[in-house]
Amino acid sequence: MATGKIYTQLRTLKAQNKSGFAVLADPDKIAPADMQYLARLCNDAQVDYLFMGGSLLMAHQMELCIQRFKAESDIPVILFPGSPAQVTPYADALLYLTLISGRNPELLIGQHVMSAPQVKASGLEVISTGYIIIDGGIQTTVSYMSNAMPIPADKPEIALCTAWAGELQGKHIIYLDAGSGARTPVTEEMIRKVSAHIEIPLIVGGGILTPEKVYENCVAGANLVVVGNAIERDPLLIRDMAQAAKAAIQNPDNLGISKQNNTGQK
């Protein structure tokens, strides 16, 4: 079981039925010069984590983006890599992704063998992640690059069995992702079903466009909600989305809690 600082924080959120909020920055879509502004917005909003990564990394400026962000913020930076090349010791932790919803051997073990020496030498907190792609209504970059068929959005039982498989294999967290640019996010029914029946933290991302959706995902059982595209279009959403995550208190029985009864709770 992972015992690093960031994983301990995620485990605490799970144990206390609470949620956090992470901003996803893609180095292919954001310039290093913009990281100072992003850091200040994240600081003001008390964002929990900055996720850094993308599916392609054509711009080769990830390390500089992280350095610029860290010059302005103490918020932990977690790598969300699309390939073994996306590893740098300038971050604080690494989501070591295994695509457990796919059947591509390269993303089950092949790329891990390639990246293991670099990961071991990096000194990063490594968080083994069972990564599950959910159909978001459109072929996303991650589904195309992984050559993986997403789990249908209306099949929460398949997502749960897949999450169970990851948990039983010793994964530290489960990540349900509809993908960047998804038309529809992961359903609350699926989040609720998976969260209620696993003992490890649950991360949810993809297609989340509003603070209300952040709130609803957290109430349904997401321990960490990750937003990227919506913030690229409107960075000022960061504050309201972070507040929405902190306002949500998950229902221990996973039956759902009305917004009226919980707005403003910490």
C-alpha positions in Angstrom: 0.0 0.0 0.0 1.3 3.4 -0.9 2.2 5.6 2.1 3.3 8.9 0.6 2.0 12.3 1.7 -0.4 12.8 -1.3 -1.8 9.3 -1.2 -2.4 9.7 2.5 -4.4 12.8 1.8 -6.5 11.0 -0.7 -7.1 8.1 1.7 -8.2 10.7 4.3 -10.7 12.2 1.9 -12.1 8.7 1.2 -12.3 7.9 5.0 -14.1 11.2 5.8 -16.5 11.1 2.8 -15.0 14.3 1.5 -13.8 15.5 -1.9 -11.0 17.6 -3.4 -10.5 19.5 -6.6 -7.7 19.3 -9.1 -6.9 21.5 -12.1 -5.5 19.7 -15.2 -3.0 21.6 -17.3 -1.9 20.2 -20.6 1.5 21.5 -21.7 0.5 21.3 -25.3 -2.3 23.8 -24.6 -0.8 26.2 -22.0 2.4 28.2 -22.3 5.0 28.4 -19.5 4.4 32.1 -19.4 0.8 31.5 -18.4 1.7 29.3 -15.4 2.2 32.2 -13.1 -1.4 33.4 -13.7 -2.7 29.9 -13.3 -0.8 29.4 -10.1 -2.3 32.6 -8.6 -5.8 31.5 -9.5 -5.2 28.1 -8.0 -3.8 29.7 -4.8 -6.7 32.0 -4.4 -9.2 29.2 -4.9 -7.3 26.8 -2.6 -7.1 24.1 -5.3 -5.9 20.8 -3.8 -3.7 19.6 -6.7 -2.4 20.5 -10.2 -2.4 17.6 -12.6 0.1 18.0 -15.4 0.1 16.0 -18.6 -1.4 15.3 -22.0 -1.8 12.5 -24.5 0.8 13.9 -27.0 3.2 16.5 -25.4 4.3 17.9 -28.7 5.5 21.2 -27.2 8.1 19.5 -24.9 7.7 22.2 -22.2 6.2 20.2 -19.3 9.2 20.7 -17.0 9.3 24.5 -17.6 5.6 24.7 -17.0 6.0 22.9 -13.6 8.9 25.1 -12.6 7.0 28.3 -13.4 4.0 27.0 -11.4 6.0 26.0 -8.4 7.7 29.3 -8.3 4.3 30.8 -7.4 2.6 28.0 -5.6 3.0 25.3 -2.9 0.1 23.3 -4.4 1.4 19.7 -5.2 1.9 18.9 -8.8 0.9 15.4 -9.9 1.9 13.9 -13.2 -0.9 12.5 -15.3 1.2 11.0 -18.0 0.2 9.9 -21.5 3.4 8.1 -22.1 6.6 6.9 -20.3 8.4 10.1 -21.6 6.2 12.2 -19.4 8.2 11.7 -16.2 10.1 14.5 -14.5 11.5 14.9 -10.9 10.2 18.5 -10.8 6.7 17.2 -9.9 5.7 15.8 -6.5 3.9 12.6 -7.5 3.1 10.4 -10.4 -0.1 8.6 -11.3 1.3 5.3 -12.6 -1.5 4.5 -14.9 -2.6 1.0 -15.9 -5.4 1.0 -18.4 -7.5 -1.7 -16.7 -10.5 -1.1 -18.9 -8.6 -1.9 -22.1 -7.0 -4.9 -23.6 -3.9 -3.2 -25.0 -0.9 -5.0 -23.5 1.3 -2.0 -23.9 -0.9 0.0 -21.5 -1.3 -3.0 -19.2 2.5 -3.6 -18.7 4.6 -2.9 -21.8 5.1 0.9 -21.2 5.5 0.3 -17.5 8.5 -1.9 -18.2 10.0 0.8 -20.4 9.4 3.6 -17.9 10.2 1.7 -14.7 13.9 2.7 -14.5 13.1 6.4 -15.1 10.3 6.3 -12.5 12.5 4.6 -9.9 15.2 7.2 -10.4 12.8 10.1 -10.3 12.2 10.2 -6.5 8.5 10.9 -7.1 5.7 9.6 -5.0 4.3 6.9 -7.2 0.6 6.2 -7.0 -0.5 3.0 -8.8 -3.7 3.9 -10.6 -6.4 1.7 -12.2 -7.3 3.9 -15.1 -10.8 3.3 -16.6 -12.0 5.0 -19.8 -15.8 5.7 -19.9 -17.7 6.5 -23.1 -18.1 10.3 -23.2 -20.2 10.5 -26.3 -17.3 11.2 -28.6 -14.0 9.6 -29.5 -11.5 11.5 -27.3 -7.7 11.7 -27.6 -7.2 9.2 -24.8 -9.5 6.6 -26.4 -7.9 7.0 -29.8 -4.3 6.9 -28.5 -4.9 3.9 -26.3 -6.8 2.0 -29.0 -9.2 1.0 -26.2 -13.0 0.7 -26.4 -14.5 2.8 -23.5 -16.9 1.2 -21.1 -20.5 2.2 -22.1 -21.8 5.1 -20.0 -24.9 3.2 -19.1 -23.1 0.1 -17.7 -22.1 1.0 -14.2 -21.9 -2.6 -13.2 -19.0 -3.2 -15.8 -17.2 -0.1 -14.3 -17.6 -1.6 -10.8 -16.3 -5.0 -11.8 -13.4 -3.4 -13.5 -12.7 -1.2 -10.5 -12.9 -4.3 -8.2 -10.3 -6.0 -10.5 -8.0 -3.1 -10.1 -8.4 -3.0 -6.3 -7.9 -6.7 -6.0 -4.7 -6.3 -8.0 -3.4 -3.8 -5.5 -4.0 -0.5 -7.3 -3.9 2.5 -4.9 -6.7 4.5 -6.6 -9.3 4.1 -9.3 -9.7 6.8 -12.0 -12.9 7.0 -14.0 -12.3 9.3 -17.1 -14.6 10.2 -19.9 -11.7 11.9 -21.6 -10.7 15.4 -22.5 -13.4 17.1 -24.5 -16.1 14.5 -23.7 -19.6 15.5 -24.6 -21.0 13.8 -21.5 -19.2 13.3 -18.2 -19.2 10.1 -16.1 -22.7 9.6 -14.8 -23.5 10.1 -11.1 -25.0 6.6 -11.0 -21.7 5.1 -12.1 -19.7 7.2 -9.7 -22.0 6.3 -6.9 -21.9 2.5 -7.6 -18.1 2.4 -7.9 -17.4 4.6 -4.9 -19.8 2.8 -2.6 -18.1 -0.6 -3.2 -14.4 0.1 -3.3 -12.2 0.9 -0.3 -9.6 2.9 -2.2 -10.0 6.6 -3.4 -11.9 7.4 -6.6 -10.9 10.1 -9.0 -13.3 11.3 -11.7 -12.6 13.5 -14.7 -13.7 14.3 -18.3 -16.5 16.5 -19.6 -17.1 18.4 -16.4 -18.0 21.9 -17.4 -19.8 23.6 -14.4 -19.4 24.0 -10.6 -22.8 22.2 -10.3 -21.4 19.1 -12.0 -18.4 19.2 -9.8 -20.7 19.3 -6.7 -22.9 16.5 -8.0 -19.9 14.3 -8.7 -18.5 14.9 -5.3 -21.8 14.1 -3.6 -22.0 10.9 -5.6 -18.7 9.7 -4.2 -15.8 11.2 -6.2 -12.9 11.8 -3.8 -11.1 14.0 -6.3 -12.7 15.8 -9.3 -10.3 16.8 -12.1 -11.2 19.6 -14.6 -9.2 20.7 -17.6 -11.0 21.8 -20.8 -13.6 24.0 -19.1 -10.8 25.9 -17.2 -8.8 26.3 -20.4 -11.8 28.2 -21.8 -12.6 30.1 -18.6 -9.9 30.1 -15.9 -12.1 32.0 -13.6 -14.2 28.9 -13.1 -11.5 27.5 -10.9 -12.7 29.4 -7.8 -16.3 28.3 -8.1 -15.4 24.7 -8.9 -13.0 24.4 -6.0 -15.6 25.8 -3.6 -18.2 23.3 -5.0 -16.0 20.4 -4.2 -15.3 21.6 -0.7 -19.0 22.3 -0.1 -20.0 18.7 -1.0 -20.4 16.2 1.8 -20.8 12.6 0.4 -23.7 10.6 1.7 -22.4 7.6 3.6 -25.2 5.5 2.3 -24.6 6.8 -1.3 -28.3 7.6 -1.7 -27.6 11.2 -2.7 -27.8 14.4 -0.7 -29.8 17.4 -1.9 -27.8 20.6 -2.7 -30.2 22.6 -0.5 -29.1 20.7 2.6 -25.4 20.9 1.9 -24.4 24.1 0.2 -21.7 25.8 2.3 -20.8 22.8 4.5 -17.2 22.0 4.9 
